[in-house]
Amino acid sequence: MSGPRSRRWTFPLAAEFGHRDITDEVAALVEESGVGTGSVVVSLVGSTGTVTTIEYEAGALEDLRRALDQLASTTDHYAHNAAYNDGNGFSHVRSALLGPGVALPVVDGRLVVGRWQRVAVFNLDNRPRDREVMGVVVGD
């Protein structure tokens, strides 16, 4: 018997680097879908956030934030800010660098991730946001 193959979640997240581990939600969608072999695509709806995988622990999260600060500092000049006066040019660049989401394998009806690999959603905007995430399972 198969269940829903897509789900939409909303997660309230803090500004600039608010994050949440959503692995359990994604794994539940995969199991409920009834898909045995395929993939699950998980994507943030919007251009100032991301869904990615990471070892979801304080050190790795701090390292990611530091890397983003080096690549797209919150204090740099951004043409986007000059055009829209919203101060979030850095968040658009960070989101573009990381991409909106991930595609992960489904085997034997289960989400396949590494021992320490977790699926996480990040709000990269300069204000708190309710971030919308979409998951879609495809396969047989």
Backbone as a printed PyTorch tensor [residue, N CA C, xyz], in Angstrom:
tensor([[[ 0.8430, -1.1760,  0.0000],
         [ 0.0000,  0.0000,  0.0000],
         [ 0.8900,  1.2420,  0.0000]],

        [[ 0.5220,  2.1910, -0.8010],
         [ 1.3360,  3.3960, -0.8550],
         [ 0.5960,  4.5650, -0.2370]],

        [[ 1.3900,  5.4950,  0.2750],
         [ 0.8370,  6.6870,  0.9000],
         [ 1.2340,  7.9160,  0.1180]],

        [[ 1.1960,  9.0660,  0.7670],
         [ 1.5430, 10.3110,  0.0750],
         [ 3.0000, 10.2990, -0.3860]],

        [[ 3.2170, 10.8540, -1.5730],
         [ 4.5750, 10.9300, -2.1060],
         [ 5.1530, 12.3360, -2.0080]],

        [[ 4.3940, 13.2450, -1.4510],
         [ 4.9250, 14.5980, -1.2560],
         [ 4.3960, 15.1560,  0.0560]],

        [[ 5.1500, 16.0840,  0.5710],
         [ 4.7410, 16.7390,  1.8130],
         [ 5.3600, 18.1240,  1.8430]],

        [[ 4.6220, 19.0240,  2.4470],
         [ 5.0830, 20.4050,  2.6250],
         [ 5.1510, 20.6690,  4.1230]],

        [[ 6.2860, 21.1550,  4.5670],
         [ 6.4840, 21.4940,  5.9750],
         [ 6.7860, 22.9800,  6.0840]],

        [[ 6.4690, 23.5640,  7.2330],
         [ 6.8560, 24.9350,  7.5440],
         [ 7.5750, 24.9250,  8.8860]],

        [[ 8.7730, 25.5260,  8.8870],
         [ 9.6050, 25.5570, 10.0830],
         [ 9.9630, 26.9990, 10.4170]],

        [[ 9.5930, 27.4950, 11.6100],
         [10.0220, 28.8360, 12.0190],
         [11.5090, 28.7960, 12.3890]],

        [[12.2930, 29.6700, 11.7600],
         [13.7400, 29.6680, 11.9930],
         [14.2440, 31.0790, 12.2660]],

        [[15.2730, 31.1580, 13.0880],
         [15.8940, 32.4350, 13.4290],
         [16.5840, 33.0520, 12.2140]],

        [[16.9150, 34.3270, 12.3200],
         [17.5820, 35.0680, 11.2470],
         [19.0150, 34.5850, 11.0280]],

        [[19.4980, 34.7510,  9.8140],
         [20.8620, 34.5840,  9.3320],
         [21.4110, 33.1650,  9.3500]],

        [[21.1300, 32.3710, 10.3390],
         [21.6500, 30.9980, 10.3350],
         [20.7560, 30.0940, 11.1740]],

        [[19.4740, 30.4240, 11.2310],
         [18.5490, 29.5570, 11.9390],
         [18.4990, 28.2130, 11.2350]],

        [[18.4760, 27.1300, 11.9850],
         [18.5430, 25.8090, 11.3670],
         [17.7590, 24.7860, 12.1700]],

        [[17.4540, 23.6960, 11.4830],
         [16.7220, 22.5930, 12.1190],
         [17.0400, 21.3090, 11.3880]],

        [[17.2470, 20.2460, 12.1480],
         [17.4280, 18.9020, 11.6140],
         [16.0490, 18.3750, 11.2250]],

        [[15.8740, 18.0140,  9.9480],
         [14.5790, 17.5330,  9.4610],
         [14.6740, 16.0940,  8.9450]],

        [[15.7190, 15.3920,  9.3280],
         [15.9280, 14.0220,  8.8530],
         [14.7570, 13.1190,  9.1960]],

        [[14.2510, 13.2040, 10.4020],
         [13.1530, 12.3310, 10.8170],
         [11.8970, 12.5760,  9.9890]],

        [[11.6110, 13.8430,  9.6850],
         [10.4500, 14.1680,  8.8660],
         [10.5960, 13.5910,  7.4560]],

        [[11.8040, 13.7270,  6.8810],
         [12.0460, 13.2110,  5.5350],
         [11.9650, 11.6850,  5.5300]],

        [[12.5580, 11.0420,  6.5160],
         [12.5220,  9.5750,  6.5970],
         [11.0870,  9.0720,  6.7400]],

        [[10.2680,  9.7770,  7.5180],
         [ 8.8670,  9.3720,  7.6780],
         [ 8.1120,  9.4820,  6.3580]],

        [[ 8.3420, 10.5570,  5.6020],
         [ 7.7130, 10.7000,  4.2920],
         [ 8.0960,  9.5380,  3.3850]],

        [[ 9.3720,  9.1930,  3.3510],
         [ 9.8410,  8.0850,  2.5100],
         [ 9.1260,  6.7930,  2.9030]],

        [[ 9.0940,  6.4860,  4.1820],
         [ 8.4770,  5.2420,  4.6410],
         [ 6.9810,  5.2100,  4.3380]],

        [[ 6.2930,  6.3330,  4.5250],
         [ 4.8530,  6.4000,  4.2710],
         [ 4.5270,  6.3250,  2.7820]],

        [[ 5.4700,  6.7250,  1.9250],
         [ 5.2090,  6.7830,  0.4820],
         [ 5.0180,  5.4060, -0.1410]],

        [[ 5.6200,  4.3810,  0.4460],
         [ 5.5510,  3.0470, -0.1300],
         [ 6.5420,  2.8200, -1.2590]],

        [[ 7.3630,  3.8130, -1.5880],
         [ 8.3790,  3.6660, -2.6340],
         [ 9.4890,  2.7760, -2.1040]],

        [[ 9.8290,  1.7490, -2.8840],
         [10.8910,  0.8290, -2.4690],
         [12.2580,  1.2820, -2.9180]],

        [[12.3560,  1.7070, -4.1840],
         [13.6260,  2.1490, -4.7500],
         [13.3940,  3.4280, -5.5320]],

        [[14.1870,  4.4490, -5.2370],
         [14.0360,  5.7270, -5.9240],
         [14.8500,  6.7960, -5.2440]],

        [[14.2350,  7.9560, -5.1090],
         [14.9100,  9.0610, -4.4400],
         [13.8780,  9.9890, -3.8170]],

        [[14.3680, 10.7920, -2.9070],
         [13.5520, 11.8380, -2.3140],
         [14.2640, 13.1560, -2.5670]],

        [[13.5160, 14.1140, -3.0810],
         [14.0300, 15.4570, -3.3070],
         [13.4420, 16.3420, -2.2190]],

        [[14.3270, 17.0690, -1.5300],
         [13.8960, 17.9560, -0.4530],
         [14.4390, 19.3420, -0.7780]],

        [[13.5330, 20.3210, -0.8840],
         [13.9420, 21.6410, -1.3490],
         [13.2530, 22.7370, -0.5550]],

        [[13.9930, 23.8020, -0.2910],
         [13.4290, 24.9860,  0.3240],
         [12.7390, 25.8130, -0.7510]],

        [[11.5580, 26.3160, -0.4390],
         [10.8340, 27.1870, -1.3490],
         [11.2530, 28.6160, -1.0110]],

        [[12.0320, 29.2390, -1.8770],
         [12.5200, 30.5900, -1.6320],
         [13.9650, 30.7330, -2.0480]],

        [[14.4530, 31.9590, -2.0290],
         [15.8050, 32.2290, -2.5210],
         [16.7540, 32.7420, -1.4500]],

        [[16.3800, 32.5710, -0.1690],
         [17.2670, 33.0180,  0.9090],
         [17.4340, 31.9560,  1.9890]],

        [[17.4170, 30.7020,  1.5600],
         [17.6180, 29.5960,  2.4890],
         [18.1000, 28.3840,  1.7320]],

        [[18.2680, 27.2790,  2.4410],
         [18.7440, 26.0530,  1.8150],
         [18.3410, 24.8350,  2.6230]],

        [[18.3150, 23.7070,  1.9330],
         [18.2640, 22.3990,  2.5810],
         [19.5240, 21.6800,  2.1250]],

        [[20.2670, 21.1290,  3.0600],
         [21.5020, 20.4260,  2.7320],
         [21.7090, 19.2890,  3.7180]],

        [[22.7930, 18.5610,  3.5370],
         [23.1490, 17.5420,  4.5150],
         [24.4270, 17.9680,  5.2140]],

        [[24.5360, 17.5860,  6.4810],
         [25.6930, 17.9290,  7.2960],
         [25.6870, 17.0210,  8.5180]],

        [[26.8460, 16.8270,  9.1150],
         [26.8630, 16.2070, 10.4420],
         [26.3210, 17.2820, 11.3830]],

        [[25.1170, 17.0610, 11.8790],
         [24.3820, 18.0940, 12.6030],
         [24.8510, 18.1450, 14.0540]],

        [[26.0090, 18.7630, 14.2410],
         [26.5600, 18.9550, 15.5870],
         [27.1890, 20.3400, 15.6390]],

        [[27.3830, 20.8590, 16.8350],
         [27.7740, 22.2600, 17.0190],
         [29.0350, 22.6340, 16.2470]],

        [[30.0440, 21.7920, 16.2330],
         [31.2910, 22.1230, 15.5430],
         [31.1090, 22.2480, 14.0480]],

        [[30.4420, 21.2970, 13.4290],
         [30.2290, 21.3470, 11.9790],
         [29.3350, 22.5230, 11.6020]],

        [[28.3410, 22.8180, 12.4220],
         [27.4750, 23.9660, 12.1550],
         [28.2640, 25.2730, 12.2490]],

        [[29.1250, 25.3850, 13.2520],
         [29.9730, 26.5690, 13.3960],
         [30.9200, 26.7020, 12.2010]],

        [[31.4710, 25.5930, 11.7480],
         [32.3700, 25.6040, 10.5890],
         [31.6430, 26.0630,  9.3240]],

        [[30.4090, 25.5850,  9.1370],
         [29.6400, 25.9990,  7.9660],
         [29.3440, 27.4950,  8.0250]],

        [[28.9580, 27.9650,  9.1770],
         [28.6600, 29.3980,  9.3120],
         [29.9040, 30.2330,  9.0250]],

        [[31.0530, 29.8110,  9.5390],
         [32.2970, 30.5450,  9.2930],
         [32.6220, 30.5520,  7.7990]],

        [[32.4560, 29.4130,  7.1360],
         [32.7210, 29.3420,  5.6930],
         [31.7990, 30.2800,  4.9210]],

        [[30.5230, 30.3210,  5.3000],
         [29.5860, 31.2280,  4.6350],
         [29.9600, 32.6890,  4.8840]],

        [[30.4110, 33.0010,  6.1030],
         [30.8500, 34.3630,  6.4080],
         [32.0460, 34.7600,  5.5370]],

        [[32.9290, 33.8030,  5.2410],
         [34.0970, 34.0930,  4.4020],
         [33.7020, 34.2480,  2.9330]],

        [[32.7540, 33.4540,  2.4780],
         [32.3440, 33.4940,  1.0700],
         [31.4050, 34.6550,  0.7540]],

        [[30.5180, 34.9590,  1.6640],
         [29.5110, 36.0060,  1.4280],
         [29.2090, 36.6880,  2.7640]],

        [[30.0960, 37.5770,  3.1500],
         [29.9920, 38.2740,  4.4290],
         [28.7200, 39.1190,  4.4960]],

        [[28.1700, 39.2180,  5.6770],
         [26.9800, 40.0520,  5.8670],
         [27.3020, 41.5360,  5.7030]],

        [[28.5770, 41.9000,  5.8000],
         [28.9610, 43.3160,  5.7500],
         [29.4790, 43.7780,  4.3910]],

        [[29.6150, 42.8670,  3.4300],
         [30.0720, 43.2530,  2.0910],
         [29.0280, 44.1080,  1.3890]],

        [[29.4490, 44.7680,  0.3170],
         [28.5300, 45.5310, -0.5270],
         [27.8560, 44.5650, -1.5030]],

        [[26.5430, 44.6500, -1.6220],
         [25.7920, 43.8220, -2.5630],
         [24.9030, 44.7250, -3.4070]],

        [[24.9610, 44.5370, -4.7070],
         [24.1280, 45.3110, -5.6190],
         [22.6470, 45.0990, -5.3070]],

        [[22.3000, 43.9000, -4.8670],
         [20.9090, 43.6150, -4.4910],
         [20.4350, 44.5930, -3.4170]],

        [[21.2740, 44.8430, -2.4210],
         [20.8880, 45.7610, -1.3440],
         [20.6600, 47.1700, -1.8760]],

        [[21.5040, 47.5980, -2.8060],
         [21.3480, 48.9300, -3.3880],
         [20.0430, 49.0320, -4.1740]],

        [[19.6590, 47.9320, -4.8130],
         [18.4380, 47.9360, -5.6260],
         [17.1760, 47.8460, -4.7840]],

        [[17.2240, 47.0580, -3.7120],
         [15.9970, 46.7760, -2.9550],
         [16.0040, 47.2950, -1.5220]],

        [[17.1410, 47.7550, -1.0380],
         [17.2590, 48.3100,  0.3170],
         [16.7420, 47.3710,  1.4020]],

        [[16.9260, 46.0570,  1.2230],
         [16.4520, 45.1160,  2.2340],
         [17.5790, 44.4550,  3.0180]],

        [[18.8330, 44.7530,  2.6510],
         [19.9710, 44.2910,  3.4430],
         [20.2480, 42.8020,  3.4080]],

        [[19.5940, 42.0530,  2.5260],
         [19.7860, 40.5990,  2.5410],
         [20.4950, 40.0590,  1.2970]],

        [[21.2790, 40.9060,  0.6500],
         [22.0230, 40.4470, -0.5260],
         [22.8950, 39.2430, -0.2260]],

        [[23.5190, 39.2370,  0.9500],
         [24.3680, 38.1080,  1.3380],
         [23.5860, 36.8050,  1.3700]],

        [[22.3340, 36.8550,  1.7960],
         [21.5430, 35.6210,  1.9270],
         [21.2080, 35.0250,  0.5620]],

        [[20.9940, 35.8570, -0.4330],
         [20.7510, 35.3670, -1.7900],
         [21.9970, 34.6780, -2.3440]],

        [[23.1640, 35.2710, -2.0880],
         [24.4200, 34.6810, -2.5690],
         [24.6780, 33.3560, -1.8550]],

        [[24.5070, 33.3310, -0.5470],
         [24.7210, 32.0890,  0.2120],
         [23.7900, 30.9790, -0.2700]],

        [[22.5320, 31.3170, -0.4830],
         [21.5640, 30.3320, -0.9530],
         [21.9420, 29.8030, -2.3340]],

        [[22.3900, 30.7020, -3.2150],
         [22.7850, 30.2810, -4.5610],
         [24.0070, 29.3600, -4.5080]],

        [[24.9310, 29.6350, -3.6000],
         [26.1220, 28.7940, -3.4740],
         [25.7860, 27.4000, -2.9530]],

        [[24.8780, 27.3140, -2.0100],
         [24.5140, 26.0200, -1.4220],
         [23.4520, 25.2840, -2.2260]],

        [[22.6390, 26.0310, -2.9570],
         [21.5460, 25.4310, -3.7110],
         [20.3080, 25.2870, -2.8450]],

        [[19.1490, 25.1040, -3.4830],
         [17.8970, 25.0700, -2.7320],
         [17.6450, 23.7750, -1.9780]],

        [[18.2670, 22.6640, -2.4190],
         [17.9370, 21.4090, -1.7630],
         [18.8400, 20.2600, -2.1410]],

        [[18.3750, 19.0570, -1.7950],
         [19.1460, 17.8400, -2.0070],
         [18.2510, 16.7390, -2.5730]],

        [[18.8750, 15.8070, -3.2660],
         [18.2190, 14.5670, -3.6880],
         [18.9760, 13.4330, -3.0220]],

        [[18.2410, 12.5520, -2.3660],
         [18.8520, 11.4590, -1.6010],
         [18.2430, 10.1230, -2.0180]],

        [[19.0260,  9.0470, -1.9410],
         [18.5220,  7.7470, -2.3690],
         [17.5100,  7.1400, -1.4030]],

        [[16.6180,  6.3580, -2.0020],
         [15.6720,  5.5270, -1.2600],
         [15.9240,  4.0900, -1.7010]],

        [[16.2260,  3.2200, -0.7610],
         [16.4850,  1.8130, -1.0450],
         [15.7400,  0.9780, -0.0060]],

        [[15.0830, -0.0490, -0.4750],
         [14.3050, -0.9270,  0.4130],
         [13.3150, -0.1300,  1.2600]],

        [[12.7460,  0.9230,  0.6560],
         [11.7140,  1.6940,  1.3350],
         [12.2030,  2.6300,  2.4150]],

        [[13.5220,  2.8580,  2.4600],
         [14.0830,  3.6970,  3.5270],
         [15.0110,  4.7620,  2.9540]],

        [[15.0590,  5.8960,  3.6150],
         [15.9970,  6.9590,  3.2920],
         [17.4110,  6.4640,  3.5590]],

        [[18.3100,  6.6680,  2.5990],
         [19.6990,  6.2420,  2.7720],
         [20.5630,  7.4740,  3.0420]],

        [[21.0770,  7.5500,  4.2570],
         [22.0400,  8.5860,  4.6410],
         [23.1450,  7.9170,  5.4430]],

        [[24.2920,  8.5680,  5.5020],
         [25.4140,  8.0510,  6.2660],
         [25.1500,  8.0840,  7.7570]],

        [[26.0110,  7.4300,  8.4910],
         [25.8440,  7.3010,  9.9410],
         [25.6460,  8.6600, 10.6230]],

        [[26.4210,  9.6450, 10.2260],
         [26.3490, 10.9600, 10.8640],
         [25.6600, 11.9990,  9.9860]],

        [[25.2930, 11.6230,  8.7750],
         [24.7040, 12.5530,  7.8170],
         [23.2410, 12.8400,  8.1730]],

        [[22.9310, 14.1160,  8.2850],
         [21.5780, 14.5370,  8.6060],
         [21.1030, 15.5490,  7.5560]],

        [[19.7980, 15.6150,  7.3700],
         [19.1940, 16.5900,  6.4640],
         [18.7960, 17.7940,  7.3190]],

        [[19.2120, 18.9770,  6.8900],
         [18.9360, 20.1770,  7.6880],
         [18.4530, 21.3110,  6.7930]],

        [[17.5550, 22.1140,  7.3450],
         [17.0690, 23.3220,  6.6780],
         [17.7010, 24.5200,  7.3740]],

        [[18.1050, 25.5140,  6.5700],
         [18.7420, 26.7250,  7.0790],
         [18.0220, 27.9530,  6.5440]],

        [[17.7490, 28.8930,  7.4390],
         [17.2780, 30.2080,  7.0390],
         [18.5000, 31.1110,  6.9620]],

        [[18.7980, 31.6160,  5.7820],
         [19.9660, 32.4800,  5.5940],
         [19.5860, 33.9530,  5.4980]],

        [[18.3030, 34.2520,  5.5860],
         [17.8170, 35.6280,  5.4630],
         [18.2050, 36.4390,  6.6960]],

        [[18.1270, 37.7700,  6.5740],
         [18.5090, 38.6500,  7.6770],
         [17.3620, 38.9000,  8.6570]],

        [[16.3050, 38.1280,  8.5350],
         [15.2030, 38.2320,  9.4930],
         [14.6490, 36.8300,  9.7560]],

        [[14.0190, 36.6300, 10.9070],
         [13.4040, 35.3230, 11.1690],
         [12.3670, 35.0220, 10.0980]],

        [[12.2600, 33.7540,  9.7360],
         [11.3130, 33.3790,  8.6750],
         [10.6650, 32.0460,  9.0100]],

        [[ 9.4290, 31.8950,  8.5670],
         [ 8.7930, 30.5900,  8.5190],
         [ 9.2050, 29.9980,  7.1740]],

        [[10.1250, 29.0350,  7.1850],
         [10.6770, 28.4900,  5.9500],
         [ 9.8500, 27.3030,  5.4860]],

        [[ 9.4400, 27.3650,  4.2270],
         [ 8.6460, 26.3110,  3.6240],
         [ 9.5810, 25.3250,  2.9140]],

        [[ 9.4040, 24.0540,  3.2300],
         [10.2170, 22.9940,  2.6450],
         [ 9.2830, 21.9870,  1.9850]],

        [[ 9.6740, 21.5320,  0.7930],
         [ 8.8770, 20.5640,  0.0440],
         [ 9.6890, 19.2860, -0.1120]],

        [[ 9.0620, 18.1440,  0.1480],
         [ 9.6780, 16.8510, -0.0790],
         [ 8.8460, 16.0540, -1.0750]],

        [[ 9.5220, 15.4240, -2.0540],
         [ 8.8500, 14.6240, -3.0620],
         [ 9.6220, 13.3220, -3.2140]],

        [[ 8.9120, 12.1950, -3.1020],
         [ 9.5150, 10.8730, -3.2780],
         [ 9.1360, 10.3500, -4.6490]],

        [[10.1360,  9.8880, -5.4100],
         [ 9.8900,  9.3180, -6.7320],
         [10.5340,  7.9400, -6.8090]],

        [[ 9.9200,  7.0520, -7.5810],
         [10.4800,  5.7160, -7.7580],
         [ 9.4010,  4.6580, -7.7810]],

        [[ 9.8460,  3.4190, -7.6500],
         [ 8.9500,  2.2500, -7.7010],
         [ 8.6530,  1.7050, -6.3230]]])
